[in-house]
Amino acid sequence: MVRVVQAPARTEQDATAALLADRYGRRTAGGGRRLRARILIAALAVAGIAVLAWIAVDMFAPSVESRDVGFHVVDSESVRVTFDVTKPAERSAVCTLEALSTGYGQVGLLQVEIGPQVADTVRITAEVATSEEATTGLVRACTFTD
């Protein structure tokens, strides 16, 4: 006995799909590309949000700032530096003072510790010992110690 197998008849949906494929072309296997693109976009979005969060936290973090007010060359062995420090009153900081010569070479260095104060901004005067006569004295940087 011979068995005859017939191809299943096309349904209306198959006919529509064939008509659209003939008109617009067959679909390619581009689903993998779309998935990779979506994963890349999601990863970039997460990285962008992380950067924005880091910037926001850094903007609102307390900081210590200094402003040079003036200096006075006492003699060939010292210079007096006056500066303002703004920081949260309850925090401690250390400021590095620098004395410079006419050629902008460093001739003196001093670290001044500033403990908790009653006000956020304080004016401090400190004397920096020098190895030769200085022509200026200034604050290099201030940082928190706690």
Buried (B, 14 or more C-beta within 10 A) or exposed (E): EEEEEEEEEEEEEEEEBEEEEEEEEEEEEEEEEEEEEEEEEEEEEEEEEEEEEEEEEEEEEEBBEBEBEEBEBBEEBBBBBBBBBBBBEEBBBBBBBBBBBEEEEEBBBBEBEBEEBEEEEBEBEBBBBBBEBBBBBBBEEBEEEE
